[in-house]
Each structure stands twice: as structure tokens, then as C-alpha cells.
């Protein structure tokens, strides 16, 4: 009788551990990120800012525009360290011809993603306006 009870307890323990291990493997391993782009001076959120998340400025992992609250969300399948670049096209001033120069503001940051976590990061958009010649 004791052997049957001991066998049942062992079987129940093994079954319970098996079920636990099955559900433990089901945990969320994605890495989530929310980038918020704000004006450097006013700290107001910036809408329609182009955000690019990449490694070493070569392989783009995510890109898109910020929403009305200045947020850009992305999901990654593995933890890593990424560069974040934000660019906002300001239009053209009267000094430069629109067809020749591209005017923009920019901001940069670095993020480290962790498995199963959400990383919140803020990028300050510089107030300086940059101009680049468009090679036509």
C-alpha cells in the first residue's frame, strides 16, 4: 500500500513539473520599445518625425513615423543594442531653393533591449536646422 501511495505521489509530482515546464516555455521573449520624440527646447511631443532603429547605421531593424503623441513603437525578437535616429523635415527657407536643399532637424539615442521587457526612450529633436545639398 505504501508503495502505491509513494508511486502515485511521485507520478503526480512528475506530472506537475512537466505541466509547469510546458507553460514556463511559453513566456514572452519579444523585446518591445517605445521611442518618444520631443522638441529639445519645449519638450513638446513631435508628430510625423521619421524614426530609424538600426545597428551601426547599416542594417535597419525598424522605421516609421511618430504618432500625434510623439511615439513610435516596435517589437524585436531578440535583445540587442540599437541606434535610434530621428529626423524631422522642416521644409525650406527663402534663402535656399527647395529643389536644391533639404532642411531638417535631428536627434539621436542608443537603446539596449532586454528579453520580455519594454524599453522606453526619449529622443530630443535638436533645434538647429541642418541643410543638405540635393544632388540631382
N, C-alpha and C positions, 0 to 999 in steps of 0.2 A: 504494500500500500504506500509506504514512504517513497519507494522508487517511482511509482506512478505520479505522485504529487510532485516530486522533485523533477521528473521528466516534463510534466505539464508546466511547471514554473519556468524551467529552462526554455521550453518551447515558446512560452508567452514572452519571455524576455528577449529571445532572439527575434521573434516576430515584431515586437515593439521597436527594437533597434533597427530592424530592416525598414519598417514604415517610416521611422524618423529619418533615416539616411536618404530615403527616396525623396521626402519633402525638403530635406536640407539641400539637396542638389538643385532644387527648383528656385533658388534665390535669385534675385535680380542682379546681374553682373554688369549691366549697362552703366555708362558714365554720362551724367547729364550736366549741361552747362547753360547758364543764363547770363548773357552779356548785356549790360545796360550801358548805353552811350549817353553821356551828359555833356552839356556845354561847360567848358573849363572855368568860365567866369561866373555864370549864373547858376550852374549846377542843374539847369532845367533839362529834362529828358529830350533827346533829339530823335525825331521821326525821320524815316526814309534814309538812314545812314547805311551805307554798304559795309557789311562786316564780313571779314575773311578770317577763318581759323585754319592755320596750316602749321606744318613742321618745317623749319628752316627756310621759309619763303619759297618752297619748291612744290611740295605736294599739298594741294588744297583739300582739306577734310570737310569743311562746311563753309557755306557762304550764303548771304541773303541780306535783306533789308530789315531794319528795326521797325517795330510797330509804333503805334501812337504813344505808347508809354516808354519808348526808347529801348525796348527789349528785343533781343534775338536769342532764340532757344535752339539747342542742338543736342543730339544724342550720339554717343560714341560707344563702340563695342569693347574697347579696351582702354585701360588707363594710359596716359601719356602726358608729356609736357608740350603745350602748343603756344604758338604766337598768335596774337589777336591784333588785327589791323582794321581800323575803322576809317572810312573815307566819306566825306560829305561834299558833293558838288555844290559850289556856291553860285555858279553862273559866271558871268563875265562882267568886268567893269568897263567903263567907257574908254579907258586908256588902251586896252588890248582888244584886238579883233577876235570875235568869237571863233572864227574858223581857224585861227592860228594858235590860240592859247586855251588851255584847260585850267580852270581855277578851282581849288578845293581846300578843305580843312582836313586834318588828320589827327589820329590818336592811336596809341599802341599799348599793348599789355601782354603779359605772359600768364598762362594758367596751367595748373597741374591737376589733372583729373584723377579721381580715385574710383575704384570699382564700387558700384552700387550707391554712390553719393551724387549729390547735386552741388556743383560749384557755382557760386555767384561772383561775378566780377564786373567792375565798373571801368569803362574806358572814358577818359576825359578828352573831349574833342578840343584841340588847340584853337585859340582864337586867331592865330596867324593864318593868312591866306597864302597858299602856295600856288605858283603858276608854272605850268609846264608847256613847252612848245609842242604843238601837234605836228608831227612830220607827215605831210600829206603826200 
